């Protein structure tokens, strides 16, 4: 016979690990019972009943009725009360409880079992007529609302009418007699609206409530929530039926919620609130001011209201013991609910408490100190992405905000400053010591110096991967991108949105973590990387197997990443070095040249600059490995964009206007992502590759660096072979000239599906692979990041893709190519170095996959380095555990 | 001991199958010797010597010298002459002979062995002093040129000087004494130029010639040729040394070349030329008019000169017997060379003869009739691509041509007509019965009606896959694309190129097979599909396993393809139906709509038109399967392009100008190939899919068709699942409304790498896969067809890719995805129907791969259908042979 019902109380069948069967609440009630904590007895109807119910045409399993009857009997025995008994009635609460808490689900029915007879028994037992009738009317109201589908306001209307009739204003002024009358009126209203009476039979009440819980599993709001959060509908919900306890039976009663430690700071301090003579909902409702549990808490808050510690010292002591018992048992900070009935403590709920990132760190560090948990457990408990909160300035939560527009949260952090509309203005104002927010319709490589100078960047066009967004994230600058409701007029130097005109010199604040744009200055708080951060990072470094590198090309980015613990540069995008205003002219002259000679003249001017870039970078990284990717983007990205730029370029270069116009149009591409870029440029113009290689080796010889030269965008071994020859020839030439040589490697990006498929051939020539998962995702899925905005949201909404594949690697599809390339690459070169340098290198769930592929390293933007360190550690721990388990099995 | 030298003659070591070792010429000389045909004895130094020579620092293998000496001895024995003997000298020829004939290689040295002494022996033996001295000077001239590296004109100068001195003008007037003097002067010139005498020692002469052959393997021209034709340099060349026979020893001597059948028509007719008293080079040189071999040939040519059949009837009879022997033996038409020395026939070469496509068909059919070969052998001997010649009009080869420009050979066939510069003009002139050539800078969907009306299309911009090229090929219209030297001025209706101005109304001729543009009318010949074509196609249909379908959407294309033997439509691109002028306005209104309602209004107008399209198509195909692909291209392809179009559209639609401008810009995409297209459109706008499905089913019910509905551009099963529901719902609705239903299938394109990787999941929902290898190649390689022109030529030149992957499938890379998807698809649905509908479906070497994958069908443009039928048959035969061989092994 299937067991559909699990008891808790004196006799307990369940445990915390049975969350899937009993739901979160039920499993933890069982666990607390087993720990001997004072849990009002009850039982849980399993989630399997829910599934069986829907599989079987909304019929309950045959044995359920008997098992529930039996379970009620067990409560009756333990409580020495009887369900439906007029003199000694057992009352119960009925609550839903899925594996994860879910909005839309039926929440709670309290005081179930009351009727016109049992209310008398409650009067007799409590000796409080008003309490009993109040409890009864609360029950009718809740049950009528959530089980019978009546409108909440119909009940409210009756109560209001009663107060008007009695000429009173507060609920608390309603007398026992008054509540009795309200009850009568409620029941009459039910009869009138539904054509049937409110159920008097407690059994009927109970099955009505159970049915309501199961039915609520399929209401549209719950279905939608499950869809969005990818919760399978066959998980089902459990139902918890529990003996009632009352926190509102008098001054020796109370109810409260607490966290076993401070969820904001993580401090080991009993943090919580309670109310005397109240039911749980009163604490949340905010009608009365809840009081602190502890004297320390009361003092901190500067409250006059007495602490529980003072009012009910014995019960508080018991609660504090429960707190320690729970932490010792669960080894985590708990969020608990309790009720005190006539000086007797009852525990109603426990679960892991939500906390801020800072608190999470502190709790983990403290618990390891307290030997509650191991370092590994401490690491596993942290959410890597949440570390981001700690690395960027944030808005002071106490400050008031006047939000005038919303855009995309393109680069986290908050910043306030004077509005400017051009990169030059940003730079000159910043040089004068002013904080500036650079506001542009879009940014382009021309704006880099201004973005650098600005405290924050705001654009009205472009997505999460627009130029502004990518560059800002790289620089760690807060950025709100694509705030489409704002219109910018460069001529009048004004931005307008919803009737607000903001002129140059006015002040704006942006929150790049939320995408909000605010008028005026809003105070920000600078991040403080506490000692806990450092300790946790050290644990992570001990635990992880993969190295963490960074994607950086500027000295600033490289230094930031190194400070955050980067162990090398996994991707130095040399083209970013070309964007700088001082050299873009030379780059353009190279591109516009139609002859080898013309290109070589321009390249000769670029060589010393590029060499200096590398020298700076090599010095900062000081012996750490640096992967340098040769020129990658389509040439036309370097072209002058505006009419003014074109005119300037033509003038400075001394070229014919018609020539410039023609070349500009020749260089246009229909699909630049699939065009003449990456190694394809170097195949047609090997001299570009030669110049870059020379700059790398000249710099390496000077600084004793060991560069890893990376060829982008290959589709097979042949391109690599050809370009490796060019690189090696330059290396040998430089070593001969300088009379000194350095170690170096030549490898390649794997970012085209064909390269992944041909990886065994490629590995013959490549000393390392770095997966360019951005491009690999684009080509594997045939989706341009720049254009996917028009349909990707629909794809995620309709679960065609579970997540934005440009943020989290599509393991099912793109992952196959990565895995295949790893295996094939290793088959040809067992010691090949494997890494990833796409945006996914900083995404925790993608890092899990990379650990499974046993990559040597991931590389990510500087501000993602700590996140990657933690995520890599977690995965190393998890996967080594799984391996152990498998080897045992 | 390695055998470096193979004999032929009385004693023969080699055979035809040893081409790799002996080269083509050597192997066939050995084969003819073995057949007992009169081959002057000789020997072949193997290609392995060449390889060993280059591997070993230009040293010959040790044993070579002895083996050559021995081989010379064998010739001496058989000929009863002696190499270098003053009274009875053996003379030899030395020729190169690689596996395939190769320009740049040393060709021939004749009469080797002559010197001041042996020339006397030749005089004695031939009794012809003039012949002997002439032979001697020819030898010095050839040897001096090809072995010693002297300039040809230095020899010519001496001869001219002699004629001036003697006051004669013709070579034939030079006397024996005169040639003797020329010989002396030649030798003196050699001594003067090289500082060493011309070698008198026949052994030295021989080794000099052998060395020259091997050296010529590495001359730049040969290296380049090998690179271009992908011939490995380690194949090497062989050297053939053969006893001399003389066709120029008197009137009982002759020399000639022949084909065993007519290479132009294929007729079984002995086709060839000869010259009495001449050496081989004289026939080719064209100084004397060669005479026909047969009386029939002489009559055909209307020649007065006597045929060999008349002049030397006995020898001719012998030659005709050789002809039959060779055909019976080689079972193919042969290209032969022969010499008659003093009424004795000698065979100098035989090889398979080159032939026109028409001749190839006729020869195959005749030889099967003659039971020389089987149908399978007949099929295997044909070159599928050459059939293309037979399907399009061609220029009369006798006509003179004034070529004014060259462009890309974008769509084969030739056409003459009046020049027009707009689609409307093309249409109205064509309606008046005029032949027109539509000349445009580029074409766009707006021009379709004009392209249809035109006899030929000429563009000055765009590549082999430009709109003009693709559409023209689909329509079977000749097209020259991207003729960049031509400039077109629409205003003055003039095109200019190299000083020629061509105005509207003037006449041009284009040759779309060669890319030539000619002034005036050049007569064209219409293709005649002979009975042989039909017979061969019937054999092919019996032999092949794969079905051949066509890519077609217009009634004309469908009918053409059906006439060419298409067994269904594999790809009906519904968007092409939208391009028609009459409905583009409605399509645009749909696209510009921002609301569901707006789109539905426009779609309602399109429904009846689309239904009619399908009815027409279903009627033509009359029960054959038709795969209909739902809307595929990016929406913006339908947008009005020119300012005038935009103005017209705005006016007709009644929309605000600012609205049109805004939508136009919103619909722009950075990388349209990777953008909002294919099923992605249907996911965001399911109503488009619903309209198309309804049109399909309404048409199918009316015509009893069994449509196959194809969803494009999926990346996994989910999109298919969602859209299949939309299609099925429409089918059921239509069937209910009409009270009648038809069979149908729903399947998908596999054209994104991810779809291939997820094929096992996709096949759960898909009843068929059709590989879209164009897009699959683009995404697998990350190469846009539209942009690859800038680097693809370099990629093919540098052997990064062996061929243009958009013409011939990249089996190594893209092929892996196709193969994987076939296997995975079948694993989930064993009877899944598999086909291909990219351009590769009509490419013979790609078809070989598709046969290996055991696809059910290939689909190609109408004019490729016969090619595909033949290629599929050849592959079925080859692969079943291989299978048999494997099963034997």
HADDOCK unambig.tbl for C-alpha pairs under 7 A between the chains (distance, minus, plus):
assign (segid A and resid 669 and name CA) (segid B and resid 787 and name CA) 6.03 0.50 0.50
assign (segid A and resid 670 and name CA) (segid B and resid 671 and name CA) 6.70 0.50 0.50
assign (segid A and resid 670 and name CA) (segid B and resid 786 and name CA) 6.57 0.50 0.50
assign (segid A and resid 670 and name CA) (segid B and resid 787 and name CA) 6.51 0.50 0.50
assign (segid A and resid 671 and name CA) (segid B and resid 670 and name CA) 6.70 0.50 0.50
assign (segid A and resid 671 and name CA) (segid B and resid 671 and name CA) 4.41 0.50 0.50
assign (segid A and resid 671 and name CA) (segid B and resid 672 and name CA) 6.61 0.50 0.50
assign (segid A and resid 671 and name CA) (segid B and resid 673 and name CA) 6.70 0.50 0.50
assign (segid A and resid 671 and name CA) (segid B and resid 784 and name CA) 6.27 0.50 0.50
assign (segid A and resid 672 and name CA) (segid B and resid 671 and name CA) 6.61 0.50 0.50
assign (segid A and resid 673 and name CA) (segid B and resid 671 and name CA) 6.70 0.50 0.50
assign (segid A and resid 674 and name CA) (segid B and resid 782 and name CA) 4.92 0.50 0.50
assign (segid A and resid 674 and name CA) (segid B and resid 783 and name CA) 4.43 0.50 0.50
assign (segid A and resid 674 and name CA) (segid B and resid 784 and name CA) 4.88 0.50 0.50
assign (segid A and resid 675 and name CA) (segid B and resid 783 and name CA) 5.90 0.50 0.50
assign (segid A and resid 675 and name CA) (segid B and resid 784 and name CA) 5.93 0.50 0.50
assign (segid A and resid 675 and name CA) (segid B and resid 787 and name CA) 5.50 0.50 0.50
assign (segid A and resid 675 and name CA) (segid B and resid 788 and name CA) 6.28 0.50 0.50
assign (segid A and resid 676 and name CA) (segid B and resid 790 and name CA) 6.73 0.50 0.50
assign (segid A and resid 676 and name CA) (segid B and resid 791 and name CA) 6.62 0.50 0.50
assign (segid A and resid 680 and name CA) (segid B and resid 791 and name CA) 6.70 0.50 0.50
assign (segid A and resid 684 and name CA) (segid B and resid 791 and name CA) 6.70 0.50 0.50
assign (segid A and resid 684 and name CA) (segid B and resid 794 and name CA) 6.61 0.50 0.50
assign (segid A and resid 715 and name CA) (segid B and resid 781 and name CA) 6.05 0.50 0.50
assign (segid A and resid 718 and name CA) (segid B and resid 800 and name CA) 5.17 0.50 0.50
assign (segid A and resid 719 and name CA) (segid B and resid 800 and name CA) 6.28 0.50 0.50
assign (segid A and resid 752 and name CA) (segid B and resid 780 and name CA) 6.39 0.50 0.50
assign (segid A and resid 752 and name CA) (segid B and resid 781 and name CA) 6.02 0.50 0.50
assign (segid A and resid 752 and name CA) (segid B and resid 782 and name CA) 6.10 0.50 0.50
assign (segid A and resid 753 and name CA) (segid B and resid 780 and name CA) 4.89 0.50 0.50
assign (segid A and resid 753 and name CA) (segid B and resid 781 and name CA) 6.56 0.50 0.50
assign (segid A and resid 754 and name CA) (segid B and resid 780 and name CA) 5.27 0.50 0.50
assign (segid A and resid 754 and name CA) (segid B and resid 781 and name CA) 5.55 0.50 0.50
assign (segid A and resid 754 and name CA) (segid B and resid 813 and name CA) 5.45 0.50 0.50
assign (segid A and resid 754 and name CA) (segid B and resid 814 and name CA) 6.91 0.50 0.50
assign (segid A and resid 757 and name CA) (segid B and resid 813 and name CA) 6.33 0.50 0.50
assign (segid A and resid 758 and name CA) (segid B and resid 813 and name CA) 6.68 0.50 0.50
assign (segid A and resid 779 and name CA) (segid B and resid 779 and name CA) 4.90 0.50 0.50
assign (segid A and resid 779 and name CA) (segid B and resid 780 and name CA) 6.54 0.50 0.50
assign (segid A and resid 779 and name CA) (segid B and resid 782 and name CA) 6.02 0.50 0.50
assign (segid A and resid 780 and name CA) (segid B and resid 752 and name CA) 6.39 0.50 0.50
assign (segid A and resid 780 and name CA) (segid B and resid 753 and name CA) 4.88 0.50 0.50
assign (segid A and resid 780 and name CA) (segid B and resid 754 and name CA) 5.27 0.50 0.50
assign (segid A and resid 780 and name CA) (segid B and resid 779 and name CA) 6.54 0.50 0.50
assign (segid A and resid 780 and name CA) (segid B and resid 780 and name CA) 6.86 0.50 0.50
assign (segid A and resid 781 and name CA) (segid B and resid 715 and name CA) 6.04 0.50 0.50
assign (segid A and resid 781 and name CA) (segid B and resid 752 and name CA) 6.00 0.50 0.50
assign (segid A and resid 781 and name CA) (segid B and resid 753 and name CA) 6.54 0.50 0.50
assign (segid A and resid 781 and name CA) (segid B and resid 754 and name CA) 5.53 0.50 0.50
assign (segid A and resid 782 and name CA) (segid B and resid 674 and name CA) 4.93 0.50 0.50
assign (segid A and resid 782 and name CA) (segid B and resid 752 and name CA) 6.09 0.50 0.50
assign (segid A and resid 782 and name CA) (segid B and resid 779 and name CA) 6.01 0.50 0.50
assign (segid A and resid 783 and name CA) (segid B and resid 674 and name CA) 4.43 0.50 0.50
assign (segid A and resid 783 and name CA) (segid B and resid 675 and name CA) 5.90 0.50 0.50
assign (segid A and resid 784 and name CA) (segid B and resid 671 and name CA) 6.27 0.50 0.50
assign (segid A and resid 784 and name CA) (segid B and resid 674 and name CA) 4.88 0.50 0.50
assign (segid A and resid 784 and name CA) (segid B and resid 675 and name CA) 5.93 0.50 0.50
assign (segid A and resid 786 and name CA) (segid B and resid 670 and name CA) 6.58 0.50 0.50
assign (segid A and resid 787 and name CA) (segid B and resid 669 and name CA) 6.04 0.50 0.50
assign (segid A and resid 787 and name CA) (segid B and resid 670 and name CA) 6.52 0.50 0.50
assign (segid A and resid 787 and name CA) (segid B and resid 671 and name CA) 6.99 0.50 0.50
assign (segid A and resid 787 and name CA) (segid B and resid 675 and name CA) 5.50 0.50 0.50
assign (segid A and resid 788 and name CA) (segid B and resid 675 and name CA) 6.28 0.50 0.50
assign (segid A and resid 790 and name CA) (segid B and resid 676 and name CA) 6.72 0.50 0.50
assign (segid A and resid 791 and name CA) (segid B and resid 676 and name CA) 6.61 0.50 0.50
assign (segid A and resid 791 and name CA) (segid B and resid 680 and name CA) 6.70 0.50 0.50
assign (segid A and resid 791 and name CA) (segid B and resid 684 and name CA) 6.71 0.50 0.50
assign (segid A and resid 794 and name CA) (segid B and resid 684 and name CA) 6.64 0.50 0.50
assign (segid A and resid 800 and name CA) (segid B and resid 718 and name CA) 5.15 0.50 0.50
assign (segid A and resid 800 and name CA) (segid B and resid 719 and name CA) 6.25 0.50 0.50
assign (segid A and resid 813 and name CA) (segid B and resid 754 and name CA) 5.45 0.50 0.50
assign (segid A and resid 813 and name CA) (segid B and resid 757 and name CA) 6.31 0.50 0.50
assign (segid A and resid 813 and name CA) (segid B and resid 758 and name CA) 6.66 0.50 0.50
assign (segid A and resid 814 and name CA) (segid B and resid 754 and name CA) 6.92 0.50 0.50
